[in-house]
Amino acid sequence: MADRFLPNEMPDYLPESSVEIDSASDRAKGSLEKLLHLPCKTLFERLKNDALDLKKTVVKETWGARGKRVTDYTLYTGTLGTAFLLFKAYQITKDKKDLLLSSEIIKACDSAASGSGRVTFICGQAGVYALGAVVAKHSGDDRLSGYFLTKFREIKLPKELPNELLYGRAGFLWASTFLNKNLGKDTVSSTEMRAVVDEIIKSGRKLAKGRCPLMYEWHGKKYWGAAHGLAGIMYILMDMELKPDEIEDVKGTLRYMVKNRFPSGNYPSSEGSETDRLVHWCHGAPGIALTLTKAAEVFSSKEFLQGAVDAGEVVWNRGLLKRVGLCHGISGNTYVFLSLYRMTGRVEYLYRAKAFASFLHDRAKTLISEGIMHGGDRPYSLFEGIGGMAYLFLDIAEPSAARFPAYEL
């Protein structure tokens, strides 16, 4: 179990101080603790500058070095993730060159996505069209925004579609809510979204068979996590207009998960699994913590907040993973503390987010070069590699507004 994460030897809490760190001492023993003492404003400015350098590397490796050709168009591991990172950089710095390059990359992804048949935000055409419409709107190009909206509305959901986030109905609904948030309510109509919700609820009740109110299957397993299972689907359903009985089904499903977690506080990756190993956004406590924080907010529930807090403790103790990315790395796990900080206002959670981000800033490059950490199978991608780390470093500049990309809205 311990081979998946590094021991967290950072103090549970350190007060801020005005200690200065020069470039030489940054690499010296004890530099991590000095970073933890820094005022958030000072540290976050440093992380932002680091992120902008990482962004240049990501663009070079995923776009320039490939001759501006797209082989993987997805947000998850492909070039759309670079466009998403550039859009985030534009939102932080207002540098229009980032916005223009994001638009250029999205156009190339549009061509590559043609005929793929995938319908979600993270791994499908819906992500290309939704992000394309929003970026075009920010660029003042209403014609292009309209083009992408038209293509989004032409998406047909296959009848035999799974319900999960990466490849299924929940992932299409997330793209719809992204459009409605960024372009205005009813950009995607509630009627269209309701039809998809109906299918998700119907499918979940049919498979549950009394174990819990809702249950889902992907590739033969009843997953619990954010990427393919209950946590991700419940998260999306909480953003929908639900009937009273459907709300109770969502609450009951979350209670079932909390009740049946491991004694350690972590969660099974799938129904019936007894393997307490994964502390990732995709499987385990981190993704479920984000969902429970959302439930605490939506339902004004102390019960779900306590569940999120408990899951957060697992992430603090076992979440310094030997990978850097969002899906199954330290970058993604950092968002648990940002979410808890946003919900509770407790500075301890901001400190923990700061600690994980500082660890990445101080140690990741060295640990990857030494073979102790894995840089990701797609090392420059948004969800597996340093693209996700760059996104986090930009996002944490405004911690109250930080959201796990393509999950929290």
Steps between C-alpha positions, in 0.01 A plus 500: 500500500772748599674453165238727343568807713779684673495547878355837594758642739376857473371664821122490543502878510755782483422870544603739226816706539695744287802272455675559170634222277758557230542279195790307654324422826192393305694187414658459840391270779215659690375708206159328511442608859600855410243496220236387749574803718462746214187718486252353255511810282879473462500126438209506258668769290807274481282204399330710233835588345598133513169412332560742214839339436344154514229617260765591243652154533159332464420703188839425349475125560133444416459748216824644362705180511216311330486739207163632615344161429248334728503126559318496835242778510366437851517721806619205707829410333487693174541838342167639621653491848764745376225729367323480836824592681554795265146620565567483874823697453304763307245526781780562751733728299265642231771431241305477174776300334398209721137541398587507129723194528231317695257572217747381237553172682124446547447537125757226440330282764169554323639343184657212692184429700280460194333162496636384836151444640607591852261739671658622825694806612818329621535232234266596218376743238280683750815635663632635171174670411420636846848640559512625143176694543615659827848593377353646179258709707789638707680577173200698376444259212124438512503319166749241624321469832177432312673240285615305804160529667337361188739205502431443868124492437552248220648245743281192520531287812511127415230296665754258648708764677656454845413750770844594634698821463784423259304327224134507600187705560639682804786629286258639244299671774818657638571652159144636494534663842837646396330669206211626712736643759723675249257602226175542689217297646315277254780503241426131531134476594377341820276277285801352319688448824197354676473225239858394580436518876198274454719235337761524776242466779319217324823309441624556857180376661486195277851384592480590870266212592455619858868523596488877482270736310722534189775285353688506170730276302787569263693222326351240729581672831283708730744784558473749786749769397483830317617392156282196434264457790261618767693806621520656157140424408366629834704818457338570163151414623534758779531769230175389337138588580391186681165380626464446878530121474810535281661731754441235765658239272813714466519556875440132570771394255754733663403372846547144377851583384597671826356214704692239300840672478810321625595523871791721385252759371588430138248368249487185282564554131198284422212316665628208704870586465704434813819662369577821688773639272380784280491858630437668166244737350395220265470232770494548875462774760605811298223494238244392759612783732426753225156345447421501873608864528258578218227304681568693821446823308198394295315331786633721785609176662739467795492125443649526152744769608633267769538231237700740283718600797568133581595430138724807507697346787568195283627727223729689738649177634515292182456748217859598417490266204798408289343675203443867422174512303135571569343157455733298719760741629579765756356783289154346504516416869584862585153601385346310793646757740403793279143369491491455879648848547234649276227318695625563855724807479749322728858614441626151583364377167657786309828409668462137393435605139802727525706210641417257217561770238828595669608136499442486124684828443794399718538127434316374191765572235779344708297196605396433140860526381604256774229253401322528835197674348335416169456791262192344339448278197423822310735725697376834363128427510239668717376197691817289520795738480641844569215667313287425806769632733519824300120531516504455878774761544291750304178408676635524854580868445133560589433210740137590569427479128709188428310204352616155395501532118218326317348383830416789733313790342 
